[in-house]
Amino acid sequence: MRHAKRYKSFMLSAALLATGMPAWAVVDSQGGPAVRQLNLQTPATQIAEQIYSLHNLMLVICLAIFVAVFGVMFYSILKHRKSLGHKAATFHESTSVEIAWTVVPFIIVILMALPATKTVVAMKDTSNADITIKVTGMQWKWGYDYLKGEGEGISFLSTLATPRTQIGAPGVEPTEARGDNYLLEVDNQVVVPVNKKVRMITTANDVIHSWTIPAFGVKQDAIPGFVRDTWFKADKIGVYRGQCVELCGKEHAFMPIVVNVVSEDDYKKWVDVKKKEMAAKADDPAKVWTVDELKQRGEKVYAANCVACHQATGKGVPGAFPALDGSAVVTGEKGAQIGILLNGKNAMPAWKSTLSDTEIAAVITYTRNSWSNKAAENIVQPAEVLAARK
């Protein structure tokens, strides 16, 4: 059966090529829909398997009903036509027939509803998830925040990666050949481990979107002001693709979704790399911070590195470590304090090889705005620390 399907697909592709169809239209998307696909995508989760089976079951039942109803109808028309001498019956009603055409459809509906209800209930059970990811739809991209489980704290935006040179514009032809994953590729993929239950919390910040991965059997609307959720547990490693399936504006066609299902070890490596990337980005010395942001981070740096000597109150240890509360260095010209933290002084070690520019800027800003200190130069940006290093 599998070889027969492949042969059919091959013959169809060959026929399409012979008719001059563009090359991009006859290449299967990796993890996306197949060329001229007539059925559902290959399931990658148990829920998708159940949906696929239900889909086939309902089609069989509908086909059986179609054959039975139209078979009886055509049989009656052909075998009881006037040309054969038959006359129309004169009865007006039949209690037996009316009971039959009421009871039989009811039984059929119940038989169809039982397996469907079981699957729908399973689709809504988002409990005991290993990983929770928040999905925010926006015009026209997706935002992802890993809220729970390994990878907690990771956050990124995912936008279309297909270049405009492949897409073109109204009245403008594309200048580049379209790739295999045309309109189904992104710059940042969602990465999850195989055989782990992943809960997806969906919302939106503008209009209604819909997060959909056909191979997972997942389709969940993302509605502004509301929180919805769904889940999946992929049992096959691979890349799976979907799109926003709610008409959300002029760029609706350019909101693809790509989920990369990897092994547990590869997922741990991805989490480590992603967190390092985020840390590096957060510590970008070119970033401009607010006073409150620096104070919040500086408090953590102070607690981890300074509190043992200068104390949580900033009073220091008399005769050993000077007080920062009311210190002329802390309330004075900020360049002097930056120099002391970078290069050290007396018992004060040099922190230039231990703390980043952002951490030094944060802790200085914290000390200048804490306790009784109200320094005129109350904020130090990472760029100033970087400049002082040179």
C-alpha positions, 0 to 999 in steps of 0.5 A, a space after each residue: 500500500 505504501 509503495 502504491 501511494 508513492 507510485 501514485 504520487 510519483 506519477 502525479 508529479 511527473 504529469 504535473 511537470 509534463 504540463 509545465 507546472 512551476 518547479 516549486 509547485 511540485 516539490 513537497 515541503 519538508 514537514 508541510 503539505 505534499 503536492 496535490 495532497 488529497 488527504 490529511 497530513 501524516 500524523 505525528 501525534 496520537 491525537 492526530 492519529 485519532 483524528 485521521 482515523 475518525 476522518 476515514 470512519 466518518 467518510 465510510 459511514 457517509 459513503 455507506 449511507 449514500 449508497 444505501 439511500 440512493 440504492 433504494 431510491 434508484 431501485 424503486 425508480 427502476 423496478 416500480 416505474 409506470 412503464 412496467 405497469 406499476 401504480 402509485 401506492 395510495 397509503 399516506 403514512 407508515 408507522 413502521 417506516 417513520 419509526 425506522 427512519 427516526 431510530 436508525 439515524 439516531 443510532 448512527 449519530 450515537 455510533 459516530 459521536 462516541 469515538 469523536 467525543 473521546 478524542 475531543 475530550 483528550 484534545 482538551 486535556 492540557 494537564 500534566 504538561 512537561 513544557 508550557 509555551 505561550 504563543 502570542 499572535 500579532 500582525 504578522 508574526 508569532 511571539 513565543 515565551 517558554 513559561 514552564 519546564 526545561 527552557 523556562 525563560 526563553 523568549 523570541 519572535 518568529 517571522 517569515 523567512 521566505 525572502 520578498 525576492 521569491 514572493 514579489 508584490 502586486 504587479 511585481 514579479 518575483 526575481 528569485 526561484 521559489 524554494 521547497 518551503 515557500 511561505 512555510 519557513 521562519 527565522 526562529 523555529 519552535 523547538 520541543 523534545 520528542 515524546 514530551 507533552 507540550 501545552 500551548 497557551 494562545 492569545 493575541 495582541 491585535 486581531 484573532 489569529 489561529 495557531 495550527 499544525 495539521 500533523 499534530 492535529 492542533 488548531 487553536 484560535 489566538 484571541 485578544 484579551 482571552 487565553 486559550 490552550 491546547 497541547 501536543 505530544 509529538 512521537 516522531 522527530 522532525 520538522 512540522 509546518 503550519 500557518 495562521 488559518 484565521 484571516 487576520 489582515 493583508 499579511 495573513 498568508 505570511 504567518 507560517 509556524 515551524 515546530 522542530 521536534 528533536 531528541 531530548 539531548 538535542 533539546 537540552 543543547 538548544 536550550 543552553 545555546 538559546 539562553 546564552 544568546 539571550 544573556 549575550 543580547 541582554 548584556 549588549 553594552 549598546 542597550 540603553 536601560 532605564 533607572 528602574 531596570 538597572 536598579 532591579 538587576 543591580 540589586 541582584 548583582 549587589 546581593 551576589 557580590 557586594 553584600 558580604 563586605 558592604 552589608 545589605 544596609 550599605 553601612 559597611 564594616 567599620 574599620 574594614 569596609 567603607 559604607 556606601 550609604 552616604 559615601 562621597 564616591 557613590 554620590 559624587 562624579 560617576 566616573 570615579 566609581 566606575 574606575 574603582 569597580 573596574 580596577 579596584 582600590 585597597 581591599 576592593 578587588 577589580 571586577 572588570 574580569 568578573 562582571 559584565 559592563 551591564 552588571 557593573 552599570 547596574 550595581 553602580 546605579 543601584 548604589 546611587 539610588 539606594 538607602 539615603 543616596 540621591 546622587 545627581 548622576 543617578 544612572 550609569 549605562 553599560 556603554 559608559 563602563 565599556 568606554 572606561 575599560 579602554 
